Amino acid sequence: MFNYFQNLMLAYYAPKKTQEGVAEWLELRSPWAAKDYMTGMRNYTGSKVLQIIGKIREIDAKSKGLDNPNTPPEELMKELIFFILH
């Protein structure tokens, strides 16, 4: 999931915002592979993608016990999914 949002952030910097341009920029095998990134670019702004990446890092740290002594993993996953969808 983290790699998807990293690549989505990179897709915003593609010189051409077409499937072919994004595929070339991300060095994907075919323009068809860029279809998910084009959908992501329609659904998330660049700033929201950066916030999501930050949240993924935060949840990862919490899952390893940093600033989180007792929250179960399923609650952390619910928090992350809610954040991504809203």
FENDA-V709953 format. One record per residue. N is the residue number from 1. PHI is phi in degrees with one decimal (999 if undefined). OMEGA is omega in whole degrees, -180 to 180 (999 if undefined). Layout:
n->[N & N]
phi->[PHI & PHI]
omega->[OMEGA & OMEGA]
//
This chain:
n->[1 & 2 & 3 & 4 & 5 & 6 & 7 & 8 & 9 & 10 & 11 & 12 & 13 & 14 & 15 & 16 & 17 & 18 & 19 & 20 & 21 & 22 & 23 & 24 & 25 & 26 & 27 & 28 & 29 & 30 & 31 & 32 & 33 & 34 & 35 & 36 & 37 & 38 & 39 & 40 & 41 & 42 & 43 & 44 & 45 & 46 & 47 & 48 & 49 & 50 & 51 & 52 & 53 & 54 & 55 & 56 & 57 & 58 & 59 & 60 & 61 & 62 & 63 & 64 & 65 & 66 & 67 & 68 & 69 & 70 & 71 & 72 & 73 & 74 & 75 & 76 & 77 & 78 & 79 & 80 & 81 & 82 & 83 & 84 & 85 & 86]
phi->[999 & -61.0 & -63.1 & -60.0 & -70.7 & -63.3 & -66.1 & -62.9 & -63.4 & -64.9 & -62.4 & -65.1 & -93.7 & -63.1 & -61.2 & -113.6 & -91.7 & -100.7 & -58.0 & -66.2 & -65.7 & -67.8 & -61.1 & -66.6 & -63.6 & -88.7 & 57.6 & -85.8 & -71.0 & -148.1 & -61.2 & -60.4 & -67.3 & -84.5 & -58.5 & -63.5 & -70.4 & -65.0 & -64.1 & -61.4 & -67.5 & -74.4 & -92.9 & -128.8 & -80.2 & -61.0 & -68.5 & -66.8 & -62.5 & -64.0 & -65.0 & -65.4 & -60.5 & -62.4 & -67.0 & -60.9 & -64.4 & -62.6 & -64.9 & -61.1 & -64.0 & -64.3 & -66.6 & -95.6 & 98.3 & -77.8 & 55.3 & -154.1 & -76.4 & -148.6 & -80.0 & -68.2 & -56.7 & -66.9 & -69.9 & -64.3 & -66.4 & -60.9 & -61.1 & -65.6 & -63.9 & -59.2 & -62.5 & -65.7 & -81.0 & -120.7]
omega->[-179 & -180 & 178 & -178 & 174 & 180 & 177 & 177 & 178 & -179 & 178 & -179 & 179 & 180 & 178 & -177 & 175 & 178 & -179 & -179 & 179 & 179 & 179 & -178 & -179 & -180 & 177 & -176 & -180 & 177 & 179 & -179 & -179 & -176 & 179 & 180 & 177 & 176 & 178 & 179 & 177 & -174 & -177 & 174 & 178 & 180 & 178 & 178 & 177 & 177 & 179 & 178 & 177 & 180 & 177 & 178 & 179 & -180 & 177 & 179 & 179 & -180 & 178 & 174 & -180 & -178 & -178 & -177 & -172 & 178 & -179 & -178 & -179 & 176 & 177 & 179 & 177 & 179 & 180 & -179 & 177 & -179 & -179 & -176 & -179 & 999]
//
